[in-house]
Amino acid sequence: MAKKEKPKFPTEIVPLPSKGEFYPEGHPLSSGNVEVKYMTAKEEDILTSQNLIKQGKVIDVLLESLVQGDVDMNDMLIGDKNAVMIAARVLGYGKDYEFELEDPLTGEKEKQILDLTTLEHKEVDFDGDYTFELPHSKRVLGWKFITQGDENQITEELKALRKVTKKSGIEQEVTTRLRKVITSIDGKEDVATVNNFVNNEFLSRDSKAFRDYLLSVTPDVDLNIIVDFSSGEEVETTVPMTVEFFWPKSWTKT
């Protein structure tokens, strides 16, 4: 990969939720930080590219433009990418993110403003063991963290599967993601064994336990927030990533 030119614009150092601990020694992301430049008109061209929007690649191309150094975005863990995305939004359009939520008490939509700089990284307790014994079947899974490259492959596989399963209307996102995360079954690493297990033998209660475990050990930004409504109702929710997260109101229909 060609080296990026030294930025001619101000940059900020963004800490990664992973702290660099899940990258090989010497990897550009193993420092636990990444350099991100301030957004310019060039990046606004990316954000308004209808072609990239239709392809679902606009955010990936944007971040590739903003991240400095010899960083291959395909190597970046999804949680680290989320941190970079939030930092890019702050550097581009400020820390205040406006969105609407429905008050569960009144049923009325109410404007909320979140200071994105108050979002913290999840506290994870990972002991470095990339195996998990399923609580019910007692099968032992080997697994890995998902990178942006893996996410791109999942997207392409789901597109291909939708053409095949169009008649049934059954989405296969859960099993597709599991096949990408799981690397072995009881020590057997061949693709056929993993695929057969996920498709035919994975008990739903074991699947949930495994997914809950992954969520607990995966480094990421904590997007859980508490929202106070004018009615006095207090609700815990996740930050809604609406179209206005990167696209200012002036660019969208009101």
Secondary structure, DSSP 8 states (H G I E B T S, - for coil): -------SS-EEEEE-TTTTTTS-TT-TTTTSEEEEE---HHHHHHHT-HHHHHHT-HHHHHHHHHB-SS--GGGSBHHHHHHHHHHHHHHHH-SEEEEEEE-TTT--EEEEEEEGGG--B------S--EEE-TTT--EEEE---BHHHHHHHHHHHHHHHHHSTTT----HHHHHHHHHEEEETTB--HHHHHHIIIII--HHHHHHHHHHHHHHS--B--EEEEE-TTS-EEEEE----GGGTS-GGGS--
